[in-house]
Amino acid sequence: MFQVFLKKFLTRSSDSAITNHNEGKNEMENKNYTEAQEARMNEFEFIDSAIAQELADEFGKNQKSIVAKAVRMGLYKAKEKTSKTGGKVETKEEIVADISTLVGKNLEGLEKAPKLVLQELRAKLSA
């Protein structure tokens, strides 16, 4: 029984042509944003999360959709990362480079030390 069904299914599906579901649709039907909305977004030099929320309310869309569109348009500016203390995020490699400059020697491999220790060492050397 199953073999008969499988044979009929395979012969019927092989005869039919594969069709594109978007065939015959206008490009505008596939767009989520109108040209007016895109023009409104282009009015901004950059779009951050606050502006994205304003536009989301204006367009009746959610903020994530606005952010995704702004990224595709090259307009999105992510919030700058800050450390837990609110300062600039600094890599261990940058700290080691500072220490190397203070000491006057290549200290390659020192970046494997804990970040807090490197920060304290730099502070002591620069004092």
N, C-alpha and C positions, 0 to 999 in steps of 0.2 A: 504494500500500500504506500509506504513512505517513498519507495523508489519510483513509483509511478508519479507521485506528486512532485518529487525532485526533478524528474525528467521533464515534466510539463513546465515547471517553474523555470528551469534552465533554458529550455527552448524558447519560451515566451520572452524571457528577459534578454536573451541574446538577439532576438529579432528587433526589439525596440531600441530606438536611438536614445542616447543620453542627452538630456536637454539641460540647458542652463536656466536656472530659476529666475535669474535677473534679465533674461533675454526679452527684449522688447520694452523694458522699463526705461523711463527717462532718468537721466542722472540726478535730476532734482529730487526724484522720489526716494533716492538712496541717501540723501544728505540729511544730517540731523540739525544742521545750522543753516539759516538762510544767509544770503549775501549781506543783508542788512545787519544781521547779528555779527557776522565776521567783520564787517566794516566797523561796527561798534567796538569790537574787541581790538581792532587795529588802531583805534584812537589812543590807546594806552601805550606808553613807551615799554612798559613791562606789566605783567599781571602777577600779583602775589596772592596769597590765600584770602586776604581781606577783600581785594578787588574781585576775586573769583566769586566770593560769596555775594557781593553786590550784584554782579552780572547774573548769577544763578537766580537770585530773587527777581531780577528784571526779566530774564528770559523764561522763567518757569521751569528751570532745570536744576539738577543738583550740582553741588560745588565740585565734586569729583569729575563730572562730565566737562565742566568749564575748564578745570585744570588740565585735563587730558587734551582738550581742543587747543588750549593755549600752548601746551608743550609741542603739539604737532605744528602749530603756527610759529613756533620759536619765540613766543612772548613770555613764557612762564619763568619767573625768577623764584627759586626756592629760598626759603628762609635760611639765613646763615646759621650754621651750627655754632652752638655755644657750649662751653663746658658746664659741669654741675655748679661751678661757682659763678657762672655768668660771663666768664672771660672768653677770649678767643681760643678755639681748639688748636692745640699745638701738637705736632707729632714728636715722637721720641727722636726721630732722625734730625729734626730741627734743633732740639735741645742738645743733642750730641754735637751737632755742627757748631753751636754756640760755645760749648765746653771746649771743643777742639781749638777754636779760635782763641779762647782765653788761655789755654795751656800752650798752644803753639805746636801741637803734635797731632798726628792722625790717630784717632781713637776708634777706629773701625771695630765693630763688635760690641761696643758699649751700649748700643741701643737695645740690647737684650736685657739690660737691667730694668728694674721697675721704674715707671715714669716718675713717681714721687721722689725716689732717690735721685734720679737725674736732675729734677727740678731743684732739689735742695743743694746738690753739688754745684750746680750752676750759680745759685744764689750765693753760696759761700765763696766761690771763686771770683764772682764779680764784686763782692763787697770789699 
